[in-house]
């Protein structure tokens, strides 16, 4: 019985994640789908659902890493730039240098992960605030991405690479969507069943208490930022496959979309509450909302206003829930 209580409470009395925190976003997603079903006859179809899945692949992969960062009470503003750098490294290695994709992709992901390592060390070893550290890395990585080709795009990937985002296996799922689903599953399992997943909630709840409980907070923080950057790089591989090209301007404002998906999904910006389940719903809400607004011929500028309003509502709802 004692072991069961500890398992449910995690560290320092912090309750482990459940879908209860994502109930509000889930209801919102259902209401949104019902509204769009009646608002346009093009929304409720298998083809449109598959289109939504294709459109959220990049955001979905990136948002998982951002969830881990926000769970520990951090923030990562560099993910969009890291994604662009990973894409440019991939393009340069494969197209310009002739390195096989089987080597170019891991090297691009390694470069992305190194950016997270630097950010994590700045935060833990030099006590630089996460906002400032990742803001600096955002500028540095964007500059490096532009320096690789002097701001020019790269085309000429192998045909099979683009096919990963086009061919639907079984008539439904592309390989890029399969990558996103795999990341979702691994993230959920790690968060729920692994020791490291419980550590994230302990650090986000109270880093000092977590340290006194025997958790290596600095090491865990660095690893979280490395994973976040790795997933940002992976999302870059997905985007490169979809576009069949890479350019250094890719990923602009993607960090804001990732943060929005996490917040809409119910994860607290102060850390310690939320999880991957809610983030998946948040990603779906953003994807469905954009898809529906396009079907309703709403201008892209108005779409930004509406999505901003949704974020405000999500944060307000979280604040109200905490006060109850």
N, C-alpha and C positions, 0 to 999 in steps of 0.2 A: 504493500500500500504506500509506504513512504517513497519507494522508488518511483511509483506511478505519479505521485504528487510532484516529485522533483522533475520528472519528465515533462509534465504538463506546464510547470512553472518556469522551467529553464533556469537561468542564473539570476540570482538576486531577486527572486520573486517575480520575475518578468514573465508574463503570460505569453505562450507561444502563439504564432499567428493562426488565424482561422478565417473562414470565408465570411464570418459575421461582419468584419470591418469593410467588406466589399459589397455588402447587401445593398446599400444606397446606390453605388455606381451600377450594380447589376440591374436594379429596378429602372434606373435612368436609361440604360442600354435597351431594355425591353420596351420602355415607353417610346424611345427614339425610333426603334424599328417599327413599332406599330404606327406611329405617326407617318413615317416615310412610306409605309405600305399603302396607306390611304391617300397620301399626297401625290404619289407618282406610281404608275403601273409598271414602271421599269425596275423598281427597287427589289421586289420580292421575286427573285429568279435565281436559279443555280448559277447562271453565267455571271450575274452581278455579284453574288456572294464570293465567287472565285476571284473576281476582279478586286474586291475589297481585300481578300487575303493577299493577293499579289502586291497591292498598294501599301500594306502595312508591314511587309517583311523587314525592311530596313529599320523602321522605327521600333518594331517589336524586338529585334535582336538588341538594339542599342538600349532600349528602356529597361531590359533585365539588369544590365550592368549599372544603370543609373539607380535602379531600385536598391541594390546593395549599398551603394554609396550613401543614398539618402537615409537608409535604415540606420546607419551608424552616425547620423547627424551631419554628414558631409554634403558636398556639392561638387559637381565636375562640369565646368563650363567649356572644357577643351574637347569633348567627345566629337563634335562636328569637325573640328580641325584635324583631330587624330584620324578620323575616318578618311578625310581628304588626303592626308599624308600617306596612309596605308595604301590607298588607291594609286597614288602617284608612284610609290615605290614598286608596287606590283606592275604597273604599266612600264616603268623604266626597265626593270629587271627582265620582264618577259619580251616586250616588243623591241626595246632599244638594245639591251644587252644580250638578248637571245637565251636567257635562262629559262629552263622548262617550268611550266606552271606548278608542277609538283614541288619545286624548290622555291619558286617566286612567292607563292601564297604563304607558306610558313615564314619566310623571311619578312614579308610585309606585316604579318601578324606579330612577329617578334619586335619589329620597329614600333608598332603601335603599343605593345606591352611595355616597352622601355619608357615611353612617355608617361605611362601610369606609374612606373617605378620612380621616375624623377619627381613627379607630383607628390607621390606618397612620402618620399624622403623629405621633400621640402616641408610638408605638413608635420611630419612626426619628429624629424631630427632638428629642423631649424625653426619650428613653431610658427611657420608662415600660415596665416588663415587659409582655409581651403578655397575660399572665394578668390583670394589674391593669387595663390599658387596656380590654380587651374586657369585663371584669367591670363596669367603670364604664359602658361603652356599653350593656351589657345593661340596667342599671338606668335609664339615661337614656331609651333607646328604648322600654322598656316603659312608663315614665311618660308619654312623649309619646303613645304609642298609646292609653292610657287617657284622656288629656286631650282628644283629638279629639272624643269623644262622651260624655265623663264616664263612661266604663266601659260604655256601652251598645253592643249589637250593631247592625249595619246590614244590612237586607235590601232586596230590590227590584232586583236586577240584571236586565239583559235576559235573556230566555229562552235565547237562543243561547249565552250565557256558560256556563250550567249544562250545556247540551247537549254542550259540549266534553268533559265528563267522563262522559257517559252514552252517546252515540251511538258505536257501534263501526264504523269504516270497514272494509269487507270482512268484517264480522262478527267482527273480532278486536281492532283497536287503536283506542282513543279518542285524541282530540287531546292530552289530557294525558299519556297514555303516550308518544305520539309526541314530545312536547316532552322528556320524560325521555330517550328513546332518542337524540334529536338532541344533547342535552347530553352524554351518554355518548360519542357518536362524536366530537364536537368536542373534548372533553377528552382522549380517547385520541390523536387526531391531533396536537393541540397538544403534548401531553407527549412524544410519540415523534419528531415530525418538525420541530418548530419550535425555533428558537434559544432562545426564552423558556422552553420546556419543559426544556431542558438546564440553563438557568440555575437553575431551582428546585432541582435535585439538587446543583448546585455550592454554592449558598448553604446548603442543609441539611447538606451534608457538612462544610463549613468556611467560614463567612461571611468570615473574614479572608483566607483563601487566595483565595476568589472575588473579593474586592475587589482584591487584588494582581494577579489575572489580568485585571483591566480591567472587571469587572462592576460596574455601578452597583447595589450591594446595596440602598441605601435606596429608590431608585426602584422596583426590582423588588418589594421588600417591600410598599410602599404599593399597588402595582398588584394584588398578590395579595390583599390585604385588601379592596380595592375589588371585585374579581371575586367573592370569597367572599360579600360582602354583596349584590352584584347577584344572585347565584344564590339567596341566601336570600330576596330579594325575589321572584324568579321562582317559587320554591317556594311563596311566599305566594299568588301569582296562581293557581297550580295548586290549592292548597287552597281558595281562595275559589270557584273554579269547581266543585269537588267538593261543597262545603257549600252553595253558593248563598247565602252570607252571610259576614259578617266580624265578628269580635269581638276585643277587645284582649287577651283571655286566651289566644288561640291561640298555639301554638308553645312552650308551657311544656315544658321538658326535651328539646326537639328537638335542642338543641346536644349533649346527651349521646348521643342516638341517632346523630347524625351522626358524632361522635367514635368511638363504638362500631363503626359500620360501617367506618370507615377503619382502625381498629386490628385488627378481626377480619379485614379484608382483607389484612393483612400490612404496612401502612405503619408505620414506626417513629415513635414519638412524639418521638424525638430528632432526626428529620429525615434527609433524604438517601437513604432507601430506601423502596421501595413504589411505588404508582402507582394510576392510575384503574382498571386491569384488576382489581386486587385489591379495590378499593373496590366495584366492581360486584358481585363475588362476596360481599363483606361485606354489602351491602345485601340481596342475595338471601337470604343466610343468615338475617338478621334477619326478613325478610318471610316466608320459608318457615317459620321457627321459630314465629313468632307465629300464622301461619295454621294450622299443624299443632296447636299447643297449643289453639287455639280449637276445632278439630275434635275434639280429644280432651277437650274440656270442662274444661280446666285453668283454675283461677281466675286472674284478672288479677294478683293479688298474687304467686302462685306463678310466673307468667310473668316478672315482674320479677326474681325470685330466679334463675330459670334463665338468663335473658339475661345477668345479672350474672356468673354462673358461666362462661358461654361467653366473656365478655370476659376474665376472669381466665385461662382456659385459653389464649386467643389470645396474651395478653401473656407468659404463662409459656413458651409454645412459641417465641415470638420470642426471648426471653432465652436459652433453651436453644440455639437455632439459632446465636445470635451467639457463644456460648461454644465451640462445636465448632470 
